[in-house]
Amino acid sequence: MSIYDYKVKDVTGAEVSLSDYVGKVLLIVNTATGCGFTPQYEGLQDLYEKYAEAGLEILDFPCNQFGHQAPGTEEEIVDFCQIRYGVTFKQFAKVEVNGANEISLYTYLKEQKGGVMGKQIKWNFTKLLIDRKGNVVGRFAPTVKPEALEDAIKEVL
């Protein structure tokens, strides 16, 4: 299996194949709108604006698993992100990233790149960097601000 074999639901419920992103650099982030790290949306948007033309895609997966910090519907989350942070990168349906109900994409990502806490996602705003060939080349803790990823992103672009 590769990352390109997975399908996920977008905010409208439509199925999206990650094969649509072949040849792109991906930054996959589990997010929340009511988290202490929520202001990182601004940094993610800045990265997207700066590097989208070079091939960066940011894939946003809201996750209500940690402290119930992503309440509301997908539509409410999108509205919040667009109004508050001007988000224009791709947002997906809410997911679980750990446990019995985690989506298969996250099972795969964690198998490819465990973190300090083992394979489990520790909290919202864990960031996974995927190169143009679909390899998971970096996993960054929620405390790592998006701007700190710029060098790693430039290396794989």
N, C-alpha and C positions, 0 to 999 in steps of 0.2 A: 504494500500500500504506500501511497505517497499523499501528500497534502491535497493534491489535485484530484484525488478520488472521492473527496468528501463533498457533501451537499449540506447546506444550511438554509435556514429560513430568514428572509429579510423582514423588515418591520411591517410589511404588508402581508406577510405569511407566504409569499412566493418563494419557491425553492431556487436557490442560487448554487451553481456548481463552482467549486473553487478552481476548476480547470479554466474558468474565465480569467484567472489571474496568472496563467502561465507566463513566465518571462518578466513578471513584476517583482519588486521587493515588497514584502508585506510586513506590516507591524500590526499584530493581533493583540487586542487589549480587552480585558473584561473590565467593564466600567460600572459606575453607579452615580446617580445624580444627587444623592444626599450623603456623600462621603467626604471626609476631610481631604481626600485627594481629588475631589471633583474639579477644582480649579486647573488640574492638569489637562482638561479639555482644551484650554487655551493654548498650551504648549503643543499638544497634538495637532491642533489646527494650524499652528505656525509651521510645524514640520511639513504638514501636508501641502500647504501653500508654497513652501519653499522647494519641495522635492517631487511633487506630483508629476510635473512635466518630465522629470528624469526617470520616472517609473515607480515611485513610491505609492503604495495604497495602504491606507489605514482601515482596518476592519474592526469595528466597535461592537462588542457583544455585552450589552447590559446584563448584569448579574445581581439578583436580589438575595443571593445566598449568604452574604456576609453582613450581618446586622440589619437585614432588610432595608438596605440603603439605596435600592433601586425600585421604589414603589411606583405605582401607576402603570398605565398602559404603554405600549410601544409608541403610540401617537403622542402621548404626554411627554415621554422621554425625548423623542425627537424634537418636539416643540421647545422644550426646555433647553436642549443643547443648541438649537439653531438661534433662539432668541438670546440666550445668555452668553454663548461662546461663539456664535457664528459658524457652527460645525457644518462642513460640506462633505466630509468623508463618509464612506458607506457605514450605515448603522443596521444592525440585525435585530432579530427578535431576542427577547430575554432568554437567557440560558442558565443552566447550572454547569459549573466547571469542575466540581468535585462530587464524589459519591455516586449512589445508585442511579441518579437521574442525570448525570453529566452527559453532555452531548459527545458523540464519538470523536468529533474533531479535537476536543480538549483531551480526551483519553490518548489520542495519537500524539498531540503536542507534548504532553507530559512524559510520554514514553521516550520521545526524542530528546527532550531537554528537561531533566529534573532540576530542581532548584535547591536552595539552602535548606529548605524544610522537606527535602525529599521530592517526591513527584507531585504532591498536592499543591494547588494554588493557595497561597497564603491569604490573600486579600484582594480587594478590588484594585484595579490599575496595575496588575501584573502585565508586563509587556513581553511579547515573544516576537523576535525578528527572524524573518524567513528570507533567504536569498532568492535570486532569480531562478534557481534550479529546484526550489521547493525544500531546501534544507533548513532546518531550524538551527540558526547560528548564534542566537543569543536569547537569554531569558533575564529579564530585569525586574527587580523587586518594585513594589508599589512606591517605595520611597525614592526611587530613581526618577527624577523629573525628565519629561520628554526632551528638553533641550540637551540633557546629558547624553542622549543617544545619537546626537548628530554625527559624531565621528564614526560610530559603528554603522550607521545608515549609509554614510558616504562611502565607506569601504565596500559595501555590497552593491551599491548603485553602479 
